[in-house]
Amino acid sequence: MTVPRTRRWDDRGSTVPLILGFFLVALLVVGGAVAGGQAYVHQRALQQACDGAAAAAGAAAVGLDRASSVGDGDFAAISGADRAIASYLGRDAERRDIDIRTAPGQDGTLLTLRCEETREIPFGAMFGLGGGIRHRVVSSVRAPLG
């Protein structure tokens, strides 16, 4: 007499939730890596744009040291630097929405730029960043002695 084999039907399909769970964890890890990498790239691009704007303002900022001795000329020198910055950023359509604030240094030869920009990142909504990430960088330029 042979004993009939019985199947254990209660174990069937128990790997599907496990596979789906691992897939979701892998999706979160990959999404986080892509979002973090894109945020880093945007931060670096903003720093480069701010450094370039500072370099463009460097020629206009030469007047800062001369203007500080005149007294009223600080505004004109800062205005010239702002025009140089706007001209530099106006060349690239992606960088036109950068918020840049300029501030002269105490001695009148240093110009500090504070640049801010909000950028969307891929998978940002998955991590609660639906409005994007606000990047902030600082760059400065010292007027050459002339």
Phi and psi in degrees as GROMACS dihedral restraints (atoms count N, CA, C in turn):
[ dihedral_restraints ]
;  ai    aj    ak    al  type     phi  dphi    fc
    3     4     5     6     1  -104.9    20    10
    4     5     6     7     1   143.3    20    10
    6     7     8     9     1   -89.4    20    10
    7     8     9    10     1   125.3    20    10
    9    10    11    12     1   -68.5    20    10
   10    11    12    13     1   142.4    20    10
   12    13    14    15     1   -77.8    20    10
   13    14    15    16     1   137.9    20    10
   15    16    17    18     1  -111.2    20    10
   16    17    18    19     1   143.5    20    10
   18    19    20    21     1   -96.9    20    10
   19    20    21    22     1   144.6    20    10
   21    22    23    24     1   -98.2    20    10
   22    23    24    25     1    96.9    20    10
   24    25    26    27     1   -74.7    20    10
   25    26    27    28     1   -18.0    20    10
   27    28    29    30     1   -74.2    20    10
   28    29    30    31     1   -17.4    20    10
   30    31    32    33     1   -88.3    20    10
   31    32    33    34     1   -11.3    20    10
   33    34    35    36     1   -66.7    20    10
   34    35    36    37     1   130.4    20    10
   36    37    38    39     1    82.0    20    10
   37    38    39    40     1     7.3    20    10
   39    40    41    42     1   -74.9    20    10
   40    41    42    43     1   -13.8    20    10
   42    43    44    45     1   -84.2    20    10
   43    44    45    46     1   -19.0    20    10
   45    46    47    48     1   -62.7    20    10
   46    47    48    49     1   -49.0    20    10
   48    49    50    51     1   -62.7    20    10
   49    50    51    52     1   -34.2    20    10
   51    52    53    54     1   -64.9    20    10
   52    53    54    55     1   -44.5    20    10
   54    55    56    57     1   -65.3    20    10
   55    56    57    58     1   -42.9    20    10
   57    58    59    60     1   -63.1    20    10
   58    59    60    61     1   -39.3    20    10
   60    61    62    63     1   -62.7    20    10
   61    62    63    64     1   -45.5    20    10
   63    64    65    66     1   -64.5    20    10
   64    65    66    67     1   -36.6    20    10
   66    67    68    69     1   -64.6    20    10
   67    68    69    70     1   -42.9    20    10
   69    70    71    72     1   -65.4    20    10
   70    71    72    73     1   -40.0    20    10
   72    73    74    75     1   -64.3    20    10
   73    74    75    76     1   -42.7    20    10
   75    76    77    78     1   -64.0    20    10
   76    77    78    79     1   -39.2    20    10
   78    79    80    81     1   -63.6    20    10
   79    80    81    82     1   -41.3    20    10
   81    82    83    84     1   -64.6    20    10
   82    83    84    85     1   -40.9    20    10
   84    85    86    87     1   -65.6    20    10
   85    86    87    88     1   -45.7    20    10
   87    88    89    90     1   -66.4    20    10
   88    89    90    91     1   -43.3    20    10
   90    91    92    93     1   -61.8    20    10
   91    92    93    94     1   -40.3    20    10
   93    94    95    96     1   -65.7    20    10
   94    95    96    97     1   -38.8    20    10
   96    97    98    99     1   -66.5    20    10
   97    98    99   100     1   -41.6    20    10
   99   100   101   102     1   -67.2    20    10
  100   101   102   103     1   -44.5    20    10
  102   103   104   105     1   -64.5    20    10
  103   104   105   106     1   -43.6    20    10
  105   106   107   108     1   -65.0    20    10
  106   107   108   109     1   -41.3    20    10
  108   109   110   111     1   -64.1    20    10
  109   110   111   112     1   -41.0    20    10
  111   112   113   114     1   -68.7    20    10
  112   113   114   115     1   -38.1    20    10
  114   115   116   117     1   -63.0    20    10
  115   116   117   118     1   -40.2    20    10
  117   118   119   120     1   -64.1    20    10
  118   119   120   121     1   -43.9    20    10
  120   121   122   123     1   -63.0    20    10
  121   122   123   124     1   -41.6    20    10
  123   124   125   126     1   -65.2    20    10
  124   125   126   127     1   -39.0    20    10
  126   127   128   129     1   -62.6    20    10
  127   128   129   130     1   -44.9    20    10
  129   130   131   132     1   -64.6    20    10
  130   131   132   133     1   -40.7    20    10
  132   133   134   135     1   -65.3    20    10
  133   134   135   136     1   -38.4    20    10
  135   136   137   138     1   -66.9    20    10
  136   137   138   139     1   -40.1    20    10
  138   139   140   141     1   -63.2    20    10
  139   140   141   142     1   -40.3    20    10
  141   142   143   144     1   -66.6    20    10
  142   143   144   145     1   -40.3    20    10
  144   145   146   147     1   -65.7    20    10
  145   146   147   148     1   -39.2    20    10
  147   148   149   150     1   -68.6    20    10
  148   149   150   151     1   -39.7    20    10
  150   151   152   153     1   -64.7    20    10
  151   152   153   154     1   -40.1    20    10
  153   154   155   156     1   -65.4    20    10
  154   155   156   157     1   -39.3    20    10
  156   157   158   159     1   -65.9    20    10
  157   158   159   160     1   -36.6    20    10
  159   160   161   162     1   -66.0    20    10
  160   161   162   163     1   -40.3    20    10
  162   163   164   165     1   -65.7    20    10
  163   164   165   166     1   -38.8    20    10
  165   166   167   168     1   -66.3    20    10
  166   167   168   169     1   -34.5    20    10
  168   169   170   171     1   -77.8    20    10
  169   170   171   172     1   -13.9    20    10
  171   172   173   174     1   -58.2    20    10
  172   173   174   175     1   -42.6    20    10
  174   175   176   177     1   -67.0    20    10
  175   176   177   178     1   -39.2    20    10
  177   178   179   180     1   -73.7    20    10
  178   179   180   181     1   -26.2    20    10
  180   181   182   183     1   -78.3    20    10
  181   182   183   184     1    -6.9    20    10
  183   184   185   186     1   -57.4    20    10
  184   185   186   187     1   -32.0    20    10
  186   187   188   189     1   -72.5    20    10
  187   188   189   190     1    -8.9    20    10
  189   190   191   192     1   -62.6    20    10
  190   191   192   193     1   -44.0    20    10
  192   193   194   195     1   -71.7    20    10
  193   194   195   196     1   -35.8    20    10
  195   196   197   198     1   -71.5    20    10
  196   197   198   199     1   -38.4    20    10
  198   199   200   201     1   -69.1    20    10
  199   200   201   202     1   -31.7    20    10
  201   202   203   204     1   -66.0    20    10
  202   203   204   205     1   -29.0    20    10
  204   205   206   207     1   -77.6    20    10
  205   206   207   208     1   -24.6    20    10
  207   208   209   210     1   -78.4    20    10
  208   209   210   211     1   -34.3    20    10
  210   211   212   213     1   105.2    20    10
  211   212   213   214     1   -63.7    20    10
  213   214   215   216     1   -86.7    20    10
  214   215   216   217     1   -10.2    20    10
  216   217   218   219     1   -78.6    20    10
  217   218   219   220     1    -9.7    20    10
  219   220   221   222     1   -55.6    20    10
  220   221   222   223     1   -43.6    20    10
  222   223   224   225     1   -62.9    20    10
  223   224   225   226     1   -40.8    20    10
  225   226   227   228     1   -66.2    20    10
  226   227   228   229     1   -39.6    20    10
  228   229   230   231     1   -67.8    20    10
  229   230   231   232     1   -42.9    20    10
  231   232   233   234     1   -64.1    20    10
  232   233   234   235     1   -40.4    20    10
  234   235   236   237     1   -62.3    20    10
  235   236   237   238     1   -39.9    20    10
  237   238   239   240     1   -65.0    20    10
  238   239   240   241     1   -38.8    20    10
  240   241   242   243     1   -66.2    20    10
  241   242   243   244     1   -40.8    20    10
  243   244   245   246     1   -62.6    20    10
  244   245   246   247     1   -39.0    20    10
  246   247   248   249     1   -65.7    20    10
  247   248   249   250     1   -39.7    20    10
  249   250   251   252     1   -65.2    20    10
  250   251   252   253     1   -39.1    20    10
  252   253   254   255     1   -65.6    20    10
  253   254   255   256     1   -46.1    20    10
  255   256   257   258     1   -62.9    20    10
  256   257   258   259     1   -37.7    20    10
  258   259   260   261     1   -65.9    20    10
  259   260   261   262     1   -41.7    20    10
  261   262   263   264     1   -63.9    20    10
  262   263   264   265     1   -47.8    20    10
  264   265   266   267     1   -72.9    20    10
  265   266   267   268     1   -24.7    20    10
  267   268   269   270     1   -69.0    20    10
  268   269   270   271     1   -16.3    20    10
  270   271   272   273     1   -72.7    20    10
  271   272   273   274     1   -25.2    20    10
  273   274   275   276     1  -115.5    20    10
  274   275   276   277     1   118.2    20    10
  276   277   278   279     1   -63.0    20    10
  277   278   279   280     1   -29.9    20    10
  279   280   281   282     1   -71.1    20    10
  280   281   282   283     1   -24.1    20    10
  282   283   284   285     1  -101.6    20    10
  283   284   285   286     1     8.7    20    10
  285   286   287   288     1   -72.6    20    10
  286   287   288   289     1   -19.8    20    10
  288   289   290   291     1   -95.6    20    10
  289   290   291   292     1    12.4    20    10
  291   292   293   294     1   -74.4    20    10
  292   293   294   295     1   131.6    20    10
  294   295   296   297     1   -92.1    20    10
  295   296   297   298     1   114.5    20    10
  297   298   299   300     1  -118.6    20    10
  298   299   300   301     1   130.4    20    10
  300   301   302   303     1  -118.2    20    10
  301   302   303   304     1   131.2    20    10
  303   304   305   306     1  -106.7    20    10
  304   305   306   307     1   146.4    20    10
  306   307   308   309     1  -145.1    20    10
  307   308   309   310     1   126.2    20    10
  309   310   311   312     1   -76.1    20    10
  310   311   312   313     1   152.3    20    10
  312   313   314   315     1   -78.2    20    10
  313   314   315   316     1   173.8    20    10
  315   316   317   318     1   -63.1    20    10
  316   317   318   319     1   -38.5    20    10
  318   319   320   321     1   -85.0    20    10
  319   320   321   322     1    -6.2    20    10
  321   322   323   324     1    85.4    20    10
  322   323   324   325     1    -1.0    20    10
  324   325   326   327     1  -107.4    20    10
  325   326   327   328     1    -9.0    20    10
  327   328   329   330     1  -108.0    20    10
  328   329   330   331     1   132.4    20    10
  330   331   332   333     1  -120.0    20    10
  331   332   333   334     1   122.0    20    10
  333   334   335   336     1  -106.5    20    10
  334   335   336   337     1   133.0    20    10
  336   337   338   339     1  -112.3    20    10
  337   338   339   340     1   128.7    20    10
  339   340   341   342     1  -110.8    20    10
  340   341   342   343     1   114.8    20    10
  342   343   344   345     1  -109.4    20    10
  343   344   345   346     1   136.2    20    10
  345   346   347   348     1  -135.6    20    10
  346   347   348   349     1   146.8    20    10
  348   349   350   351     1  -158.9    20    10
  349   350   351   352     1   141.8    20    10
  351   352   353   354     1  -106.4    20    10
  352   353   354   355     1   126.4    20    10
  354   355   356   357     1  -128.9    20    10
  355   356   357   358     1   140.5    20    10
  357   358   359   360     1   -76.2    20    10
  358   359   360   361     1   147.4    20    10
  360   361   362   363     1  -124.9    20    10
  361   362   363   364     1   152.4    20    10
  363   364   365   366     1   -63.5    20    10
  364   365   366   367     1   144.0    20    10
  366   367   368   369     1    61.5    20    10
  367   368   369   370     1    18.4    20    10
  369   370   371   372     1   -65.2    20    10
  370   371   372   373     1   -35.9    20    10
  372   373   374   375     1   -65.6    20    10
  373   374   375   376     1   -29.8    20    10
  375   376   377   378     1   -65.8    20    10
  376   377   378   379     1   -26.6    20    10
  378   379   380   381     1  -109.3    20    10
  379   380   381   382     1    16.2    20    10
  381   382   383   384     1    77.6    20    10
  382   383   384   385     1    22.6    20    10
  384   385   386   387     1  -112.7    20    10
  385   386   387   388     1    44.8    20    10
  387   388   389   390     1   -61.1    20    10
  388   389   390   391     1   -31.1    20    10
  390   391   392   393     1   -85.0    20    10
  391   392   393   394     1    -1.6    20    10
  393   394   395   396     1    94.9    20    10
  394   395   396   397     1  -179.3    20    10
  396   397   398   399     1  -112.5    20    10
  397   398   399   400     1   133.7    20    10
  399   400   401   402     1   -90.5    20    10
  400   401   402   403     1   115.8    20    10
  402   403   404   405     1   -99.6    20    10
  403   404   405   406     1   140.2    20    10
  405   406   407   408     1  -133.7    20    10
  406   407   408   409     1   129.9    20    10
  408   409   410   411     1  -137.3    20    10
  409   410   411   412     1   161.3    20    10
  411   412   413   414     1  -128.7    20    10
  412   413   414   415     1   138.2    20    10
  414   415   416   417     1  -140.0    20    10
  415   416   417   418     1   153.4    20    10
  417   418   419   420     1  -142.6    20    10
  418   419   420   421     1   157.7    20    10
  420   421   422   423     1  -139.0    20    10
  421   422   423   424     1   139.7    20    10
  423   424   425   426     1  -106.4    20    10
  424   425   426   427     1   132.5    20    10
  426   427   428   429     1   -65.1    20    10
  427   428   429   430     1   131.4    20    10
  429   430   431   432     1   -68.1    20    10
  430   431   432   433     1   150.8    20    10
  432   433   434   435     1   -70.6    20    10
  433   434   435   436     1   128.4    20    10
